[in-house]
């Protein structure tokens, strides 16, 4: 039996959470240039380094959201 890697991620705003579930796969290096540029632009973060002192080893996972859960008032 082959199982599909599955991930659940949550973006917590404190009052309006978002949860996504779906199949996941680890992206091999080198990361796509558009993704590297997007992280640099949005977060001022170079994801091409092997280790970041703030987060440890850097890995990039692609998650295809198949289910969203929205919360809040």
PQR file with spaces between the fields and no chain letter, atoms N, CA, C, O and H, PARSE charges and radii, in Angstrom:
ATOM       1  N    UNK     1       0.840   -1.178    0.000 -0.4000 1.5000
ATOM       2  CA   UNK     1       0.000    0.000    0.000 -0.0000 2.0000
ATOM       3  C    UNK     1       0.885    1.241    0.000  0.5500 1.7000
ATOM       4  O    UNK     1       1.816    1.343    0.799 -0.5500 1.4000
ATOM       5  N    UNK     2       0.598    2.171   -0.884 -0.4000 1.5000
ATOM       6  CA   UNK     2       1.346    3.419   -0.974 -0.0000 2.0000
ATOM       7  C    UNK     2       0.506    4.521   -0.353  0.5500 1.7000
ATOM       8  O    UNK     2      -0.668    4.683   -0.687 -0.5500 1.4000
ATOM       9  H    UNK     2      -0.158    2.088   -1.533  0.4000 1.0000
ATOM      10  N    UNK     3       1.110    5.273    0.548 -0.4000 1.5000
ATOM      11  CA   UNK     3       0.375    6.377    1.151 -0.0000 2.0000
ATOM      12  C    UNK     3       0.884    7.703    0.587  0.5500 1.7000
ATOM      13  O    UNK     3       2.050    7.827    0.213 -0.5500 1.4000
ATOM      14  H    UNK     3       2.063    5.141    0.820  0.4000 1.0000
ATOM      15  N    UNK     4       0.016    8.662    0.535 -0.4000 1.5000
ATOM      16  CA   UNK     4       0.360    9.994    0.063 -0.0000 2.0000
ATOM      17  C    UNK     4       0.708   10.866    1.260  0.5500 1.7000
ATOM      18  O    UNK     4      -0.079   10.959    2.202 -0.5500 1.4000
ATOM      19  H    UNK     4      -0.932    8.562    0.839  0.4000 1.0000
ATOM      20  N    UNK     5       1.881   11.511    1.240 -0.4000 1.5000
ATOM      21  CA   UNK     5       2.192   12.444    2.333 -0.0000 2.0000
ATOM      22  C    UNK     5       1.126   13.534    2.401  0.5500 1.7000
ATOM      23  O    UNK     5       0.721   14.082    1.376 -0.5500 1.4000
ATOM      24  H    UNK     5       2.520   11.435    0.475  0.4000 1.0000
ATOM      25  N    UNK     6       0.687   13.836    3.590 -0.4000 1.5000
ATOM      26  CA   UNK     6      -0.412   14.769    3.810 -0.0000 2.0000
ATOM      27  C    UNK     6       0.033   15.804    4.830  0.5500 1.7000
ATOM      28  O    UNK     6       0.756   15.478    5.772 -0.5500 1.4000
ATOM      29  H    UNK     6       1.016   13.391    4.423  0.4000 1.0000
ATOM      30  N    UNK     7      -0.392   17.048    4.649 -0.4000 1.5000
ATOM      31  CA   UNK     7      -0.009   18.106    5.581 -0.0000 2.0000
ATOM      32  C    UNK     7      -1.228   18.923    5.987  0.5500 1.7000
ATOM      33  O    UNK     7      -2.202   19.044    5.243 -0.5500 1.4000
ATOM      34  H    UNK     7      -0.979   17.312    3.884  0.4000 1.0000
ATOM      35  N    UNK     8      -1.143   19.467    7.166 -0.4000 1.5000
ATOM      36  CA   UNK     8      -2.145   20.397    7.664 -0.0000 2.0000
ATOM      37  C    UNK     8      -1.374   21.626    8.146  0.5500 1.7000
ATOM      38  O    UNK     8      -0.467   21.517    8.971 -0.5500 1.4000
ATOM      39  H    UNK     8      -0.352   19.369    7.770  0.4000 1.0000
ATOM      40  N    UNK     9      -1.745   22.792    7.624 -0.4000 1.5000
ATOM      41  CA   UNK     9      -1.091   24.034    8.034 -0.0000 2.0000
ATOM      42  C    UNK     9      -2.148   25.013    8.514  0.5500 1.7000
ATOM      43  O    UNK     9      -3.290   24.992    8.055 -0.5500 1.4000
ATOM      44  H    UNK     9      -2.482   22.880    6.954  0.4000 1.0000
ATOM      45  N    UNK    10      -1.753   25.865    9.437 -0.4000 1.5000
ATOM      46  CA   UNK    10      -2.683   26.825   10.007 -0.0000 2.0000
ATOM      47  C    UNK    10      -2.071   28.212    9.980  0.5500 1.7000
ATOM      48  O    UNK    10      -0.914   28.399   10.356 -0.5500 1.4000
ATOM      49  H    UNK    10      -0.826   25.882    9.810  0.4000 1.0000
ATOM      50  N    UNK    11      -2.844   29.170    9.540 -0.4000 1.5000
ATOM      51  CA   UNK    11      -2.477   30.581    9.610 -0.0000 2.0000
ATOM      52  C    UNK    11      -3.375   31.193   10.669  0.5500 1.7000
ATOM      53  O    UNK    11      -4.572   31.370   10.442 -0.5500 1.4000
ATOM      54  H    UNK    11      -3.784   29.018    9.235  0.4000 1.0000
ATOM      55  N    UNK    12      -2.820   31.511   11.803 -0.4000 1.5000
ATOM      56  CA   UNK    12      -3.609   31.956   12.956 -0.0000 2.0000
ATOM      57  C    UNK    12      -3.514   33.463   13.110  0.5500 1.7000
ATOM      58  O    UNK    12      -2.443   34.008   13.375 -0.5500 1.4000
ATOM      59  H    UNK    12      -1.848   31.367   11.987  0.4000 1.0000
ATOM      60  N    UNK    13      -4.632   34.119   12.942 -0.4000 1.5000
ATOM      61  CA   UNK    13      -4.653   35.560   13.137 -0.0000 2.0000
ATOM      62  C    UNK    13      -5.057   35.922   14.564  0.5500 1.7000
ATOM      63  O    UNK    13      -4.956   37.083   14.960 -0.5500 1.4000
ATOM      64  H    UNK    13      -5.502   33.676   12.726  0.4000 1.0000
ATOM      65  N    UNK    14      -5.507   34.952   15.326 -0.4000 1.5000
ATOM      66  CA   UNK    14      -5.991   35.215   16.674 -0.0000 2.0000
ATOM      67  C    UNK    14      -7.499   35.283   16.735  0.5500 1.7000
ATOM      68  O    UNK    14      -8.104   34.819   17.701 -0.5500 1.4000
ATOM      69  H    UNK    14      -5.589   34.009   15.004  0.4000 1.0000
ATOM      70  N    UNK    15      -8.113   35.852   15.717 -0.4000 1.5000
ATOM      71  CA   UNK    15      -9.572   35.955   15.695 -0.0000 2.0000
ATOM      72  C    UNK    15     -10.197   35.359   14.436  0.5500 1.7000
ATOM      73  O    UNK    15     -11.414   35.185   14.373 -0.5500 1.4000
ATOM      74  H    UNK    15      -7.622   36.228   14.931  0.4000 1.0000
ATOM      75  N    UNK    16      -9.371   35.044   13.430 -0.4000 1.5000
ATOM      76  CA   UNK    16      -9.896   34.570   12.160 -0.0000 2.0000
ATOM      77  C    UNK    16      -8.959   33.522   11.562  0.5500 1.7000
ATOM      78  O    UNK    16      -8.297   33.793   10.560 -0.5500 1.4000
ATOM      79  H    UNK    16      -8.382   35.186   13.481  0.4000 1.0000
ATOM      80  N    UNK    17      -8.890   32.300   12.172 -0.4000 1.5000
ATOM      81  CA   UNK    17      -7.922   31.301   11.714 -0.0000 2.0000
ATOM      82  C    UNK    17      -8.263   30.715   10.348  0.5500 1.7000
ATOM      83  O    UNK    17      -9.424   30.679    9.940 -0.5500 1.4000
ATOM      84  H    UNK    17      -9.427   32.079   12.986  0.4000 1.0000
ATOM      85  N    UNK    18      -7.229   30.259    9.657 -0.4000 1.5000
ATOM      86  CA   UNK    18      -7.349   29.565    8.374 -0.0000 2.0000
ATOM      87  C    UNK    18      -6.552   28.274    8.475  0.5500 1.7000
ATOM      88  O    UNK    18      -5.404   28.290    8.920 -0.5500 1.4000
ATOM      89  H    UNK    18      -6.286   30.288    9.989  0.4000 1.0000
ATOM      90  N    UNK    19      -7.145   27.160    8.067 -0.4000 1.5000
ATOM      91  CA   UNK    19      -6.463   25.868    8.086 -0.0000 2.0000
ATOM      92  C    UNK    19      -6.611   25.255    6.704  0.5500 1.7000
ATOM      93  O    UNK    19      -7.702   25.250    6.134 -0.5500 1.4000
ATOM      94  H    UNK    19      -8.077   27.148    7.705  0.4000 1.0000
ATOM      95  N    UNK    20      -5.505   24.734    6.163 -0.4000 1.5000
ATOM      96  CA   UNK    20      -5.523   24.053    4.868 -0.0000 2.0000
ATOM      97  C    UNK    20      -4.987   22.641    5.046  0.5500 1.7000
ATOM      98  O    UNK    20      -4.045   22.408    5.803 -0.5500 1.4000
ATOM      99  H    UNK    20      -4.619   24.738    6.626  0.4000 1.0000
ATOM     100  N    UNK    21      -5.607   21.699    4.331 -0.4000 1.5000
ATOM     101  CA   UNK    21      -5.163   20.302    4.352 -0.0000 2.0000
ATOM     102  C    UNK    21      -4.960   19.846    2.922  0.5500 1.7000
ATOM     103  O    UNK    21      -5.698   20.251    2.023 -0.5500 1.4000
ATOM     104  H    UNK    21      -6.372   21.888    3.716  0.4000 1.0000
ATOM     105  N    UNK    22      -3.948   18.994    2.708 -0.4000 1.5000
ATOM     106  CA   UNK    22      -3.764   18.448    1.374 -0.0000 2.0000
ATOM     107  C    UNK    22      -2.471   17.681    1.234  0.5500 1.7000
ATOM     108  O    UNK    22      -1.647   17.649    2.148 -0.5500 1.4000
ATOM     109  H    UNK    22      -3.349   18.665    3.438  0.4000 1.0000
ATOM     110  N    UNK    23      -2.302   17.060    0.076 -0.4000 1.5000
ATOM     111  CA   UNK    23      -1.074   16.312   -0.176 -0.0000 2.0000
ATOM     112  C    UNK    23       0.119   17.267   -0.213  0.5500 1.7000
ATOM     113  O    UNK    23       0.003   18.423   -0.620 -0.5500 1.4000
ATOM     114  H    UNK    23      -2.971   17.086   -0.666  0.4000 1.0000
ATOM     115  N    UNK    24       1.271   16.748    0.225 -0.4000 1.5000
ATOM     116  CA   UNK    24       2.463   17.575    0.317 -0.0000 2.0000
ATOM     117  C    UNK    24       3.654   16.863   -0.291  0.5500 1.7000
ATOM     118  O    UNK    24       3.737   15.635   -0.286 -0.5500 1.4000
ATOM     119  H    UNK    24       1.366   15.809    0.556  0.4000 1.0000
ATOM     120  N    UNK    25       4.577   17.659   -0.817 -0.4000 1.5000
ATOM     121  CA   UNK    25       5.826   17.083   -1.295 -0.0000 2.0000
ATOM     122  C    UNK    25       6.955   18.061   -1.036  0.5500 1.7000
ATOM     123  O    UNK    25       6.801   19.275   -1.176 -0.5500 1.4000
ATOM     124  H    UNK    25       4.509   18.657   -0.822  0.4000 1.0000
ATOM     125  N    UNK    26       8.084   17.505   -0.658 -0.4000 1.5000
ATOM     126  CA   UNK    26       9.275   18.286   -0.398 -0.0000 2.0000
ATOM     127  C    UNK    26       9.874   18.711   -1.729  0.5500 1.7000
ATOM     128  O    UNK    26      10.073   17.881   -2.616 -0.5500 1.4000
ATOM     129  H    UNK    26       8.209   16.519   -0.545  0.4000 1.0000
ATOM     130  N    UNK    27      10.163   20.002   -1.872 -0.4000 1.5000
ATOM     131  CA   UNK    27      10.754   20.518   -3.098 -0.0000 2.0000
ATOM     132  C    UNK    27      12.262   20.292   -3.085  0.5500 1.7000
ATOM     133  O    UNK    27      12.931   20.636   -2.110 -0.5500 1.4000
ATOM     134  H    UNK    27      10.001   20.676   -1.152  0.4000 1.0000
ATOM     135  N    UNK    28      12.798   19.722   -4.150 -0.4000 1.5000
ATOM     136  CA   UNK    28      14.244   19.530   -4.214 -0.0000 2.0000
ATOM     137  C    UNK    28      14.965   20.862   -4.472  0.5500 1.7000
ATOM     138  O    UNK    28      14.387   21.809   -5.005 -0.5500 1.4000
ATOM     139  H    UNK    28      12.255   19.443   -4.942  0.4000 1.0000
ATOM     140  N    UNK    29      16.217   20.900   -4.084 -0.4000 1.5000
ATOM     141  CA   UNK    29      17.053   22.061   -4.406 -0.0000 2.0000
ATOM     142  C    UNK    29      17.651   21.861   -5.783  0.5500 1.7000
ATOM     143  O    UNK    29      17.868   20.715   -6.177 -0.5500 1.4000
ATOM     144  H    UNK    29      16.685   20.130   -3.651  0.4000 1.0000
ATOM     145  N    UNK    30      17.923   22.887   -6.519 -0.4000 1.5000
ATOM     146  CA   UNK    30      17.698   24.286   -6.177 -0.0000 2.0000
ATOM     147  C    UNK    30      16.212   24.632   -6.294  0.5500 1.7000
ATOM     148  O    UNK    30      15.493   24.098   -7.138 -0.5500 1.4000
ATOM     149  H    UNK    30      17.747   23.818   -6.200  0.4000 1.0000
ATOM     150  N    UNK    31      15.779   25.542   -5.419 -0.4000 1.5000
ATOM     151  CA   UNK    31      14.390   25.972   -5.444 -0.0000 2.0000
ATOM     152  C    UNK    31      14.138   26.805   -6.701  0.5500 1.7000
ATOM     153  O    UNK    31      15.055   27.454   -7.205 -0.5500 1.4000
ATOM     154  H    UNK    31      16.363   25.976   -4.733  0.4000 1.0000
ATOM     155  N    UNK    32      12.900   26.793   -7.212 -0.4000 1.5000
ATOM     156  CA   UNK    32      12.580   27.575   -8.410 -0.0000 2.0000
ATOM     157  C    UNK    32      12.894   29.064   -8.193  0.5500 1.7000
ATOM     158  O    UNK    32      12.565   29.611   -7.141 -0.5500 1.4000
ATOM     159  H    UNK    32      12.155   26.266   -6.802  0.4000 1.0000
ATOM     160  N    UNK    33      13.521   29.718   -9.167 -0.4000 1.5000
ATOM     161  CA   UNK    33      13.884   31.134   -9.025 -0.0000 2.0000
ATOM     162  C    UNK    33      12.715   32.044   -8.657  0.5500 1.7000
ATOM     163  O    UNK    33      12.888   32.983   -7.880 -0.5500 1.4000
ATOM     164  H    UNK    33      13.788   29.273  -10.022  0.4000 1.0000
ATOM     165  N    UNK    34      11.535   31.781   -9.200 -0.4000 1.5000
ATOM     166  CA   UNK    34      10.377   32.626   -8.880 -0.0000 2.0000
ATOM     167  C    UNK    34       9.993   32.509   -7.407  0.5500 1.7000
ATOM     168  O    UNK    34       9.561   33.487   -6.796 -0.5500 1.4000
ATOM     169  H    UNK    34      11.394   31.018   -9.831  0.4000 1.0000
ATOM     170  N    UNK    35      10.148   31.318   -6.839 -0.4000 1.5000
ATOM     171  CA   UNK    35       9.836   31.108   -5.420 -0.0000 2.0000
ATOM     172  C    UNK    35      10.872   31.816   -4.548  0.5500 1.7000
ATOM     173  O    UNK    35      10.519   32.479   -3.573 -0.5500 1.4000
ATOM     174  H    UNK    35      10.499   30.523   -7.335  0.4000 1.0000
ATOM     175  N    UNK    36      12.149   31.674   -4.902 -0.4000 1.5000
ATOM     176  CA   UNK    36      13.226   32.349   -4.161 -0.0000 2.0000
ATOM     177  C    UNK    36      12.991   33.864   -4.177  0.5500 1.7000
ATOM     178  O    UNK    36      13.112   34.524   -3.145 -0.5500 1.4000
ATOM     179  H    UNK    36      12.436   31.135   -5.694  0.4000 1.0000
ATOM     180  N    UNK    37      12.659   34.406   -5.340 -0.4000 1.5000
ATOM     181  CA   UNK    37      12.414   35.845   -5.464 -0.0000 2.0000
ATOM     182  C    UNK    37      11.194   36.269   -4.653  0.5500 1.7000
ATOM     183  O    UNK    37      11.196   37.334   -4.034 -0.5500 1.4000
ATOM     184  H    UNK    37      12.561   33.870   -6.178  0.4000 1.0000
ATOM     185  N    UNK    38      10.156   35.442   -4.656 -0.4000 1.5000
ATOM     186  CA   UNK    38       8.945   35.766   -3.891 -0.0000 2.0000
ATOM     187  C    UNK    38       9.209   35.833   -2.397  0.5500 1.7000
ATOM     188  O    UNK    38       8.723   36.742   -1.724 -0.5500 1.4000
ATOM     189  H    UNK    38      10.154   34.578   -5.159  0.4000 1.0000
ATOM     190  N    UNK    39       9.981   34.873   -1.861 -0.4000 1.5000
ATOM     191  CA   UNK    39      10.327   34.902   -0.440 -0.0000 2.0000
ATOM     192  C    UNK    39      11.179   36.122   -0.122  0.5500 1.7000
ATOM     193  O    UNK    39      10.985   36.762    0.912 -0.5500 1.4000
ATOM     194  H    UNK    39      10.376   34.134   -2.407  0.4000 1.0000
ATOM     195  N    UNK    40      12.121   36.451   -1.003 -0.4000 1.5000
ATOM     196  CA   UNK    40      12.982   37.614   -0.778 -0.0000 2.0000
ATOM     197  C    UNK    40      12.160   38.901   -0.767  0.5500 1.7000
ATOM     198  O    UNK    40      12.357   39.767    0.085 -0.5500 1.4000
ATOM     199  H    UNK    40      12.278   35.932   -1.843  0.4000 1.0000
ATOM     200  N    UNK    41      11.243   39.014   -1.715 -0.4000 1.5000
ATOM     201  CA   UNK    41      10.425   40.220   -1.827 -0.0000 2.0000
ATOM     202  C    UNK    41       9.454   40.360   -0.647  0.5500 1.7000
ATOM     203  O    UNK    41       9.346   41.436   -0.058 -0.5500 1.4000
ATOM     204  H    UNK    41      11.083   38.311   -2.407  0.4000 1.0000
ATOM     205  N    UNK    42       8.760   39.288   -0.307 -0.4000 1.5000
ATOM     206  CA   UNK    42       7.718   39.369    0.716 -0.0000 2.0000
ATOM     207  C    UNK    42       8.274   39.355    2.135  0.5500 1.7000
ATOM     208  O    UNK    42       7.790   40.084    3.001 -0.5500 1.4000
ATOM     209  H    UNK    42       8.848   38.415   -0.786  0.4000 1.0000
ATOM     210  N    UNK    43       9.297   38.524    2.377 -0.4000 1.5000
ATOM     211  CA   UNK    43       9.776   38.333    3.745 -0.0000 2.0000
ATOM     212  C    UNK    43      11.201   38.826    3.981  0.5500 1.7000
ATOM     213  O    UNK    43      11.699   38.742    5.104 -0.5500 1.4000
ATOM     214  H    UNK    43       9.690   37.932    1.674  0.4000 1.0000
ATOM     215  N    UNK    44      11.872   39.345    2.933 -0.4000 1.5000
ATOM     216  CA   UNK    44      13.275   39.744    3.027 -0.0000 2.0000
ATOM     217  C    UNK    44      14.095   38.577    3.556  0.5500 1.7000
ATOM     218  O    UNK    44      14.882   38.739    4.488 -0.5500 1.4000
ATOM     219  H    UNK    44      11.467   39.413    2.022  0.4000 1.0000
ATOM     220  N    UNK    45      13.908   37.388    2.956 -0.4000 1.5000
ATOM     221  CA   UNK    45      14.494   36.145    3.445 -0.0000 2.0000
ATOM     222  C    UNK    45      15.087   35.365    2.276  0.5500 1.7000
ATOM     223  O    UNK    45      14.382   35.062    1.314 -0.5500 1.4000
ATOM     224  H    UNK    45      13.268   37.256    2.199  0.4000 1.0000
ATOM     225  N    UNK    46      16.359   35.042    2.350 -0.4000 1.5000
ATOM     226  CA   UNK    46      17.025   34.261    1.323 -0.0000 2.0000
ATOM     227  C    UNK    46      16.888   32.775    1.668  0.5500 1.7000
ATOM     228  O    UNK    46      17.589   32.276    2.548 -0.5500 1.4000
ATOM     229  H    UNK    46      16.931   35.288    3.131  0.4000 1.0000
ATOM     230  N    UNK    47      15.992   32.072    0.982 -0.4000 1.5000
ATOM     231  CA   UNK    47      15.750   30.662    1.291 -0.0000 2.0000
ATOM     232  C    UNK    47      16.756   29.734    0.623  0.5500 1.7000
ATOM     233  O    UNK    47      16.626   28.514    0.723 -0.5500 1.4000
ATOM     234  H    UNK    47      15.422   32.477    0.267  0.4000 1.0000
ATOM     235  N    UNK    48      17.761   30.294   -0.059 -0.4000 1.5000
ATOM     236  CA   UNK    48      18.763   29.458   -0.711 -0.0000 2.0000
ATOM     237  C    UNK    48      19.894   29.047    0.231  0.5500 1.7000
ATOM     238  O    UNK    48      20.691   28.175   -0.114 -0.5500 1.4000
ATOM     239  H    UNK    48      17.866   31.285   -0.140  0.4000 1.0000
ATOM     240  N    UNK    49      19.977   29.661    1.412 -0.4000 1.5000
ATOM     241  CA   UNK    49      21.023   29.276    2.357 -0.0000 2.0000
ATOM     242  C    UNK    49      20.650   27.924    2.964  0.5500 1.7000
ATOM     243  O    UNK    49      19.469   27.598    3.082 -0.5500 1.4000
ATOM     244  H    UNK    49      19.329   30.369    1.692  0.4000 1.0000
ATOM     245  N    UNK    50      21.652   27.143    3.347 -0.4000 1.5000
ATOM     246  CA   UNK    50      21.387   25.808    3.890 -0.0000 2.0000
ATOM     247  C    UNK    50      20.820   25.846    5.299  0.5500 1.7000
ATOM     248  O    UNK    50      19.980   25.020    5.656 -0.5500 1.4000
ATOM     249  H    UNK    50      22.611   27.407    3.251  0.4000 1.0000
ATOM     250  N    UNK    51      21.278   26.803    6.101 -0.4000 1.5000
ATOM     251  CA   UNK    51      20.820   26.916    7.485 -0.0000 2.0000
ATOM     252  C    UNK    51      20.608   28.383    7.804  0.5500 1.7000
ATOM     253  O    UNK    51      21.434   29.227    7.460 -0.5500 1.4000
ATOM     254  H    UNK    51      21.960   27.474    5.810  0.4000 1.0000
ATOM     255  N    UNK    52      19.500   28.683    8.462 -0.4000 1.5000
ATOM     256  CA   UNK    52      19.193   30.034    8.929 -0.0000 2.0000
ATOM     257  C    UNK    52      19.239   29.991   10.448  0.5500 1.7000
ATOM     258  O    UNK    52      18.589   29.143   11.059 -0.5500 1.4000
ATOM     259  H    UNK    52      18.828   27.997    8.742  0.4000 1.0000
ATOM     260  N    UNK    53      19.992   30.884   11.062 -0.4000 1.5000
ATOM     261  CA   UNK    53      20.137   30.879   12.522 -0.0000 2.0000
ATOM     262  C    UNK    53      18.804   30.982   13.252  0.5500 1.7000
ATOM     263  O    UNK    53      18.670   30.478   14.368 -0.5500 1.4000
ATOM     264  H    UNK    53      20.520   31.572   10.566  0.4000 1.0000
ATOM     265  N    UNK    54      17.811   31.632   12.635 -0.4000 1.5000
ATOM     266  CA   UNK    54      16.513   31.814   13.283 -0.0000 2.0000
ATOM     267  C    UNK    54      15.615   30.593   13.165  0.5500 1.7000
ATOM     268  O    UNK    54      14.798   30.346   14.052 -0.5500 1.4000
ATOM     269  H    UNK    54      17.920   32.041   11.729  0.4000 1.0000
ATOM     270  N    UNK    55      15.750   29.812   12.072 -0.4000 1.5000
ATOM     271  CA   UNK    55      14.821   28.700   11.843 -0.0000 2.0000
ATOM     272  C    UNK    55      15.479   27.343   11.704  0.5500 1.7000
ATOM     273  O    UNK    55      14.775   26.334   11.666 -0.5500 1.4000
ATOM     274  H    UNK    55      16.414   30.013   11.352  0.4000 1.0000
ATOM     275  N    UNK    56      16.793   27.275   11.628 -0.4000 1.5000
ATOM     276  CA   UNK    56      17.469   25.994   11.443 -0.0000 2.0000
ATOM     277  C    UNK    56      17.571   25.640    9.974  0.5500 1.7000
ATOM     278  O    UNK    56      17.672   26.525    9.125 -0.5500 1.4000
ATOM     279  H    UNK    56      17.365   28.095   11.659  0.4000 1.0000
ATOM     280  N    UNK    57      17.546   24.331    9.664 -0.4000 1.5000
ATOM     281  CA   UNK    57      17.672   23.891    8.281 -0.0000 2.0000
ATOM     282  C    UNK    57      16.441   24.306    7.487  0.5500 1.7000
ATOM     283  O    UNK    57      15.311   24.159    7.952 -0.5500 1.4000
ATOM     284  H    UNK    57      17.464   23.612   10.354  0.4000 1.0000
ATOM     285  N    UNK    58      16.669   24.820    6.297 -0.4000 1.5000
ATOM     286  CA   UNK    58      15.574   25.317    5.466 -0.0000 2.0000
ATOM     287  C    UNK    58      15.131   24.240    4.485  0.5500 1.7000
ATOM     288  O    UNK    58      15.945   23.680    3.751 -0.5500 1.4000
ATOM     289  H    UNK    58      17.588   24.940    5.920  0.4000 1.0000
ATOM     290  N    UNK    59      13.843   23.961    4.483 -0.4000 1.5000
ATOM     291  CA   UNK    59      13.239   23.039    3.527 -0.0000 2.0000
ATOM     292  C    UNK    59      11.997   23.725    2.961  0.5500 1.7000
ATOM     293  O    UNK    59      11.381   24.556    3.628 -0.5500 1.4000
ATOM     294  H    UNK    59      13.182   24.416    5.080  0.4000 1.0000
ATOM     295  N    UNK    60      11.644   23.384    1.766 -0.4000 1.5000
ATOM     296  CA   UNK    60      10.482   23.975    1.118 -0.0000 2.0000
ATOM     297  C    UNK    60       9.506   22.861    0.775  0.5500 1.7000
ATOM     298  O    UNK    60       9.858   21.921    0.061 -0.5500 1.4000
ATOM     299  H    UNK    60      12.144   22.709    1.224  0.4000 1.0000
ATOM     300  N    UNK    61       8.289   22.961    1.277 -0.4000 1.5000
ATOM     301  CA   UNK    61       7.271   21.952    1.039 -0.0000 2.0000
ATOM     302  C    UNK    61       6.119   22.573    0.248  0.5500 1.7000
ATOM     303  O    UNK    61       5.614   23.642    0.592 -0.5500 1.4000
ATOM     304  H    UNK    61       8.003   23.725    1.856  0.4000 1.0000
ATOM     305  N    UNK    62       5.722   21.889   -0.803 -0.4000 1.5000
ATOM     306  CA   UNK    62       4.579   22.323   -1.605 -0.0000 2.0000
ATOM     307  C    UNK    62       3.346   21.563   -1.136  0.5500 1.7000
ATOM     308  O    UNK    62       3.337   20.332   -1.108 -0.5500 1.4000
ATOM     309  H    UNK    62       6.132   21.021   -1.083  0.4000 1.0000
ATOM     310  N    UNK    63       2.312   22.300   -0.770 -0.4000 1.5000
ATOM     311  CA   UNK    63       1.063   21.700   -0.298 -0.0000 2.0000
ATOM     312  C    UNK    63      -0.055   22.113   -1.246  0.5500 1.7000
ATOM     313  O    UNK    63      -0.267   23.301   -1.488 -0.5500 1.4000
ATOM     314  H    UNK    63       2.318   23.300   -0.792  0.4000 1.0000
ATOM     315  N    UNK    64      -0.770   21.123   -1.781 -0.4000 1.5000
ATOM     316  CA   UNK    64      -1.918   21.405   -2.638 -0.0000 2.0000
ATOM     317  C    UNK    64      -3.165   21.341   -1.759  0.5500 1.7000
ATOM     318  O    UNK    64      -3.638   20.258   -1.411 -0.5500 1.4000
ATOM     319  H    UNK    64      -0.598   20.157   -1.584  0.4000 1.0000
ATOM     320  N    UNK    65      -3.686   22.504   -1.407 -0.4000 1.5000
ATOM     321  CA   UNK    65      -4.828   22.545   -0.492 -0.0000 2.0000
ATOM     322  C    UNK    65      -6.049   21.905   -1.141  0.5500 1.7000
ATOM     323  O    UNK    65      -6.498   22.327   -2.207 -0.5500 1.4000
ATOM     324  H    UNK    65      -3.302   23.383   -1.689  0.4000 1.0000
ATOM     325  N    UNK    66      -6.579   20.873   -0.475 -0.4000 1.5000
ATOM     326  CA   UNK    66      -7.805   20.219   -0.947 -0.0000 2.0000
ATOM     327  C    UNK    66      -8.986   20.528   -0.039  0.5500 1.7000
ATOM     328  O    UNK    66     -10.143   20.311   -0.399 -0.5500 1.4000
ATOM     329  H    UNK    66      -6.214   20.530    0.390  0.4000 1.0000
ATOM     330  N    UNK    67      -8.674   21.034    1.133 -0.4000 1.5000
ATOM     331  CA   UNK    67      -9.737   21.373    2.077 -0.0000 2.0000
ATOM     332  C    UNK    67      -9.300   22.590    2.875  0.5500 1.7000
ATOM     333  O    UNK    67      -8.176   22.640    3.375 -0.5500 1.4000
ATOM     334  H    UNK    67      -7.734   21.211    1.426  0.4000 1.0000
ATOM     335  N    UNK    68     -10.174   23.559    2.994 -0.4000 1.5000
ATOM     336  CA   UNK    68      -9.930   24.759    3.809 -0.0000 2.0000
ATOM     337  C    UNK    68     -10.938   24.786    4.939  0.5500 1.7000
ATOM     338  O    UNK    68     -12.102   24.428    4.760 -0.5500 1.4000
ATOM     339  H    UNK    68     -11.087   23.519    2.588  0.4000 1.0000
ATOM     340  N    UNK    69     -10.483   25.210    6.092 -0.4000 1.5000
ATOM     341  CA   UNK    69     -11.362   25.417    7.249 -0.0000 2.0000
ATOM     342  C    UNK    69     -11.174   26.858    7.683  0.5500 1.7000
ATOM     343  O    UNK    69     -10.049   27.295    7.925 -0.5500 1.4000
ATOM     344  H    UNK    69      -9.537   25.501    6.237  0.4000 1.0000
ATOM     345  N    UNK    70     -12.263   27.597    7.781 -0.4000 1.5000
ATOM     346  CA   UNK    70     -12.228   28.992    8.186 -0.0000 2.0000
ATOM     347  C    UNK    70     -12.923   29.136    9.520  0.5500 1.7000
ATOM     348  O    UNK    70     -13.971   28.530    9.746 -0.5500 1.4000
ATOM     349  H    UNK    70     -13.177   27.243    7.584  0.4000 1.0000
ATOM     350  N    UNK    71     -12.350   29.932   10.407 -0.4000 1.5000
ATOM     351  CA   UNK    71     -12.955   30.162   11.717 -0.0000 2.0000
ATOM     352  C    UNK    71     -13.217   31.637   11.919  0.5500 1.7000
ATOM     353  O    UNK    71     -13.100   32.443   10.995 -0.5500 1.4000
ATOM     354  H    UNK    71     -11.499   30.424   10.224  0.4000 1.0000
ATOM     355  N    UNK    72     -13.566   31.967   13.115 -0.4000 1.5000
ATOM     356  CA   UNK    72     -13.814   33.356   13.445 -0.0000 2.0000
ATOM     357  C    UNK    72     -15.262   33.575   13.842  0.5500 1.7000
ATOM     358  O    UNK    72     -16.077   32.652   13.859 -0.5500 1.4000
ATOM     359  H    UNK    72     -13.661   31.313   13.865  0.4000 1.0000
ATOM     360  N    UNK    73     -15.551   34.813   14.155 -0.4000 1.5000
ATOM     361  CA   UNK    73     -16.916   35.145   14.622 -0.0000 2.0000
ATOM     362  C    UNK    73     -17.969   34.985   13.567  0.5500 1.7000
ATOM     363  O    UNK    73     -19.147   35.230   13.828 -0.5500 1.4000
ATOM     364  H    UNK    73     -14.890   35.563   14.141  0.4000 1.0000
